[in-house]
Amino acid sequence: MKAGFFTSILVVLLTLISCNSEPSLQKYFVENTENKDFIALDVSPDILNIDKTKLSTEQSEALNSFDKMNILAFKVNDKNQTQFEAERTKVKAILKNPKYQELMKVGSGKDGASVSFVGTDDNIEEFVIFANRKENGFAVVRVLGKNMNPNNILTLMTVLKESKIDMEQLKPLQQLIK
């Protein structure tokens, strides 16, 4: 009797804890990873093919703050235009959550991009890049890391210029660009 009672309480507690109805990009990624209209990729820092011995201390610190990138892209076609609009609206609604602080926005009308972040100025957990174009679709990129800050991201951009990116890891995205 006691074991059944405790099991019931445990199930109720787990249900209450897991029922966070607040939308997040992480949930959105999980829900759409297997959807045929989406392309999902997880990219590790290894994609950069960088000789770490040639990096400055600042560059090494920036690279070490970066854990991985999650990319979710929706390729629009003649048959899924309505779904494209609905999915794009969902992503925009998620990014309006105060948790996602917008750094910048470019573009006009239905084409454009935005960069947001989660965390504080000194300890950014996630950078989010959302780009969309009505002719191609949209992509959401989550750059995840530990103790990232705007300086690390800018430094990482300089490292990217010197890297020899492994294009094999990005091959699934080529169909979105075509």
Secondary structure, DSSP 4 states (H G I P E B T S, - for coil): -HHHHHHHHHHHHHHHHH------HHHHHHHHTT-TTEEEEEE-GGGG---GGG--HHHHHHHHHEEEEEEEEEE--TTSHHHHHHHHHHHHHHHTSTTSEEEEEEEETTEEEEEEEEE-SSSEEEEEEEEEETTTEEEEEEEEEEEE-HHHHHHHHHHHHH----GGGGGGGHHHH-
